């Protein structure tokens, strides 16, 4: 088969029927069909619609894990593509449809050369990346033990619709993506008539003060070289223009790049919110929701991934990432357990300037299908070469396996 054409068809089919969260029956069904006939040991999740596939190599050796995320976003698609989403209010706006197609492609490529593969490969198809901790749940259900041997390395990849030139791979050692914590505050006061605020305890005014002071707290408490970002995305309070409500609530996302800073900011924002509320005679109830750790690449694995890109696809296809991005990823849960690397792949559609193209999570986000075969090839090469290095496969045989 023409692998590129097959991967494009699969990607378009996945794109047209996006599913959210942890329960993705149609997506799971399509992946199982795409893997059918390959020499894989396949299992599915219990708490989520995951797919785990194990390829046994023809030679003894360790295990390497490759991962793709599966879920879409609650966004109404405005991208003008012929295969646009058929489901109102849902869209693969983050490129997870490409990730799945590339991992299926890697499974096909590695299956062809399995007799010479020096170990086993685990293909981890994971739901619930967009705020549901799907990777953590798959780890709890045993994905890291699925081959019978804990992986020696794990690799994941993410396409970018903007900022990165098409076909270019980036990564770096150390932190590559931020930790993400959801911070929720409910300010409780005493309602009253809008004409007489002095007889009430206004939670909206105090909530707004907390929101404003969070920004001052961040800029005056943290080193710019170990940064923190706090963004309030929701603020709710009141029912009418002349009514002071009893309470008001806001939700924020907090991004950080080290465990120490993460702990400090989580303690600090609670202290600040409660202190400001108390100063005005109100109270602030604070809580944290689902959170993702910092995504930290192993230094040696990051260099290995860079070398693999240069040797398999060409030196011009790799650029070292200058600094981490403030997005977050639950592949971080995997990298907390297994040394590995997360890579970025530019996938801005042809004819668009990456600088101004709609970004991931935009209703107009679009991605170039042309990166699919190279993404699949790189994933397969990472697994092949890492297993070969661990098993000391001769260089001549390695070049035959990786092309």
N, C-alpha and C positions, 0 to 999 in steps of 0.2 A: 504493500500500500504506500501511497504518498503520505508520509507522516504529517507534513505541514497541512495538507488539505484536510486530513482526518481531524487534526487538532483544531483547525478553524471551525469545522462543522460542530465538533463537540462544544467548543467555547460559545458559539452562537446559540446552540440549543440550551446550554446552561444559562446564558444571558437572558433568554426570553422567558424563563420561568424561575425567577429569583425567589428564594425563601429566606426567612429570617430566623435568627436565634439558634437554638439547639436542635429543633425538630425540622429536618429537611428531607422528607421522604422522596420527593421527586428528584432532588439533586442526588441523593444516595442511589436511587434506582438507575439514574443515568451513568453514574460512575461505575457501578457494578456491571452494567452492560458494556461499558468501554473497556473494562478489565477482563471481561469474560474470554476464556480461551487461553489466557496467559498462565504460566506455571506458578501460580501464586497461592499461598495459604491466606484466605480472606476471612476476616471476622468483622462483625458490626457491633456498634455500641449498644449499651442498655439504657443509660440515662440521656443519650444523645444519638443523633443519626450519623455517627462516625463510620468510617471505613478504614480498617487496618489491613494491609496486604504485606505478606512476607515473601520475599524471593530468596530461595536457598541457592547459594552459589555452588558451582561444581567442585570447588576446592575448599578445604577447611579454612576458617578464618573468623574474624570478629564480625560485629554488626555495625552498620551505618544507617542512620535514620534520615529520611527526606520528608519534608512536610509541606502541605498546602492547606489553606483555609477555604471554607466552603460557603459561608453565609453572605447574604446581601444586606442592603440598608433600606430603611423605611423612607425612601425618596421617590418622588414622581419623576420619571425620566423625561428629560427634554433634549437629550442627545439625538441628532438626526441620523440614525443608522437604520438600515433595513431590518435588522434583527432586534429592534428595541424591545424592552420589556412588555410582556402581554399582561402583566399583573399590575393593576393600579396601585400606586403608592409604594412600589417596591422596585429596587434597581440594584444591579451589580455596579455600583458607583466607585468601588474601591479596587476593582480588578481581580477579585477572588475567582471569577470565572476563568481568567487567564491562568491563575495559579494552579487550579485543578487540571486544566488541559495540559499544562506543561508537565505536571507530575505524572499524569497518565502517559504522556509521551516518553518520559524517562523510564517508566515501567516497561513500555514496549521495547525501548532500546536495550535496556539491561536484560530483559528476558531473552533476547536474541543471543546475547553473549554470556549467558549464565554459566555455561560449562567451564568457562575460564575465569569466572568471578571468584575472587579469593575471600569468600565470606558471604554474609547475608545482608540484604537490604530491607528495611522496613519503610513502607510508604504510608505516611500518616495523613489521611484526609480528615480535616478537623472542622466541625461546625462551631458556631458560637464564638468567633474571634471578636466580633463587634460588641464587646461589653458583657459577654456571658461566661468568660473564663473557660471556654471549651478545651483549651490545652490542658488546664489543670484537671478537668474532669476526665480527659482521656488518660492522663498520667495515673489518676486514681483507679481507672479501670484496667490499667496494666499495659498501655502501649509500649512502655520502655522495656517490658519483659516479654513482648510478643514473640520474639525470635528465640527466646530461651537464654539470651545473652544481652546484658545491658549494653547499649550502643557506646562505641568509643568516640563517635562524632555525630553531630546533627547539623543539617543545613536547611535553611529556608530562604525564600526569595519573595520580593514584593515589587510589583510594577508601579511606576510613577507616571501619571498622565501629564505631568508638568515638571518644569525645573531641570530635568535631566534629558540630554539628547537621546533620541531613539537608538536602542541597541547598545547603549553604554552601560557597563556594570560598575557599581560602586560598593565599597565596603570599607571597614576600618576595624582595627583592634580596639578593645575596651568598650565603653558605653557607645551604643549607636542610636538607641531610641530611649525616650524618657520613661520613667515611672509615671503612672496616671492614677490619681486618687480622686474620687468623687466626694465632695464636701457639701453637706447639707446643713442649713441653719434655719431654725424657726424662732423668730423673735416674738415673745409673748408679752403683750401689754394689757391695756384696758380700752375698750372701744368707747366711742362717744360721738357727739355731733361735730361735724366739720367746722361749724361756726365758733366752737368753743374748745379748741385743742388743749387749753390749759386745764380742763377738767378730765382729760383722758390721758392715757400713756400711749403715745403714737408709735406703733411698731414699724410703720413704713419709713418714717423719718430716721429712726434708729437703724433699721436695716440698710438704708441708703448710706448712712455714715459708716457702717461696718464695711460695706462693699468698697467705698472710697478708700478707707484706711487699709484695707488688705493690700492695695497697690503700693502704698507708702511702706508698709511693713516689709514687703518683698524687696523693694529697692534699697532699704536701709538695714536689712538683716542678713543678706546673703551675698557671697562673693560672686562677682559677675562671671568668673571662670568656673563656678559650680552653680549654675543659674537655677532659678525657680520661676515658673510662670503660673499665675493664678488668673483664671477667667471665669466670671460669673455669666452663665448662659441662660439662667431662668430666674425670674423674680415675680412672685405672686403675692397679692395682698389687696383686700378691699372688694367691695361690691358696688359702690356708688361714689359719685364725686363728693358728696357731702356727708359721708359716713367714715369715721375713723374705725378701722377694724380692730378686733382683739389681737390678731396675730398677722404676721407676714412671713413668707418663706423665700429663700433663694438657694439655688444649687450652683456649685462651682466645680471646675476641674482644676486639679493641681498637678503640675508637671515638674519633675526633678530628676537629677542624674546621678545621685549617690545615695546609699543607704543612710548615711549620717544626715545629709541635708533633708532627705525625705522624712526622717523621724523628727527633725527639728521643726520643719514647717508644719507637720501635722499637730504637734503640740502648740506651736505658736499661733496658728489661726484660731484654734479653740480658745486659747487664753485671750486673744484680742477680741473675738466676738463676745465672749461672756463679760469681759471687762467693760467694753463700750455700753453694752446693754445695762449692766449694773450701774454704771455711772449715771444713767438716765432713769433709773428706777424700774427697769424692765428685766426680763431674763432672756437668755439665748440658749436654746437646746441645740446641741451640735452632734452630728453623726457622720460617719464615713461609709460610703457604699462600696460597690465592687471596685477593686483596684488591680493594677498590673505593675509588676516590678520593673526596674530598669532592664532594658535588653542589653546584655553585655556579651560582646563577641570575645572568644578566646583569642589571644594575640597570635599564637602559632597557627590556629585554624584560619584566622583572617588572612594571614600571609599565604597559607596554602591555597585558599580560595582565589586570591589575587593571582598567584602563579598559575593556577589551573585555567583561569580566564585567558591569561596572556598566551599560554602554550596551546590551548585547544581552539580558541576563537581569534587570537591575534592580540598583540601588545596594545594596539590602538583601541581595543574594546574595553580597557580597564582604566579607571581613574580612582585614585585613593580619595575617600570621603574626607573632607577637611575637618568637619566637626559633626557631632551627633545632631539628629533632628528631634524636634519636640513632640513628634507623634509617639504613640506607644503601640505595643504588640504583645499578645499573650504567648508568642513563641518564647518570650522571656521565661516562662515557666519551664520550658524544655531546656533552655540554656542554663538555668539554675541547676539542672541535674546532669547535663551532658555538655562537654566542651564542644563548641561549634561556632557557626557563623551565620549571620543573616545578611543577605545582599539586597541591593536595590538594582532594578533594571529599568532603564528609560523606555517608555512605550508611548510617547506622544505620537498621535497620528501623523502620517506623512502630509506635508504641506502646511502644518501648523508650527508656529514658533513656540518652543517649549517654555519660554519665559512668560508668555501671555496666555497659554492654553488653560482651559478649565482644569482645576485640580481634582485629585481624588476626593470623593464625598460630594462633589458638585453634581447637580442635576444634569449638567451638560458634559460631564466627564466622558471622555472617549479614549480608547486605547488601540494601538496598532497591532493587528493580528500577526504582522511580520516577525514579531519577536518570539512567537511561540516555539518554533523548532529550535532556535538557539537557546532558549530557556530550558527546554527539555534536554538538549544536548549537554548543557552545563551541569544540570542536576545529575544526569547519568555519569558524567565525567568525574564530578566530585566524589560520588560513591565509589566508582571503579578505582580511581587513583588513590583514594584514602585507604580502601581495603588492600590495594596492592602495596602501598607503603608500609602498612602494618604487617603484611605477610611477606615482605621482601620479594615481590614479583620482579623478575628481570626487566630492565628498561625496554628491551626489544618487544617483549610480550605486552608490556604496558602500552606502548605506542599503537600496537594492533588493536587493543581493546578500546582506546579512546579516540582513535582516528587521527 
